[in-house]
Amino acid sequence: MRTQTVPAIRASKVRGGSDPLVMVTAYDAPGARQAHAAGVDLILVGDTLAMVVLGYDDTLQVSVDDIAHHTGAVARGLASSPSENPRPLVVGDLPWLSYHTTVDDAVRNAATLIRAGAQTVKLEGGRKRLSMIEAIVDAEIPVMGHLGLTPQSVHAVGGFKVQARQHDAALELVRDAKALAAAGCFAIVLEAIPDEVARMVTDSVDVPTIGIGAGGDCDGQVLVYHDLLGIEERMRPRFVRRYAELGSASVAALTAFAADVRAGRFPADDETYHLSAEVAETLNLYGAKADTAE
Ligand code: KIV
């Protein structure tokens, strides 16, 4: 099967003539197969797992083992996917505290996600994370950066807020992006920043920028699976476009199931296994419906 590669992604600059990159999050095998069938370029097993799957209020609650567990499910989903599309690159998100203590820890935790089935890892932060990024890249693990709103800093920055709105903060962000690219990041996520700043960053670096709430001039876009499919109800940032309403569709389906069970409409005869006529006869079930179980 053809597969997306890090060098191909790294070379995907819109100003160089490439199509914008498409990344979505996925956390399990069905989600991964759907993303593959849809032809996305990258799947991020994001630490948003904590919020959209596990029910926490922020992303700080998941561990490396949690991300590895879900990365394995995504990798198995892709391995059994029938789609002819190129296999998306799997990015395992390094969770909070998995790369904040020592460089050794950072490399080992990145390796755990690779062994679980990711081809690359993502981590949040700018120049203060350079030593970790360099060590992980040095261990032959491709790293995606993440600047702007970095949800693992939610308490430090006082909430999920748009970043780099002021002159100095915008210039700092451009400096961070250049430093990440120089340290070897193959792509950089830009989250919740003004589009003018995202454009400055995108123009300043030779690696692709992938925006989420960063306007239309990035080299790609990412959305969270549960947001774009209308499954996540609690938060709805302005940058989310819902392409479906699967949350309400699921409730409607479950309500119909409950009503059918209570009214005796489920299961129907063709949803039911039956004995063959001979066996029904031997059991003295004269008149029982005879069929062969499949
Ligand atoms: O964890 C995640 O889903 C992310 C995206 C929001 C980029 O980091």
Residues whose N, C-alpha, C, O or C-beta is under 5 A from the ligand:
A	BS01	KIV	T25 G46 D47 T48 D93 V189 I212 V222
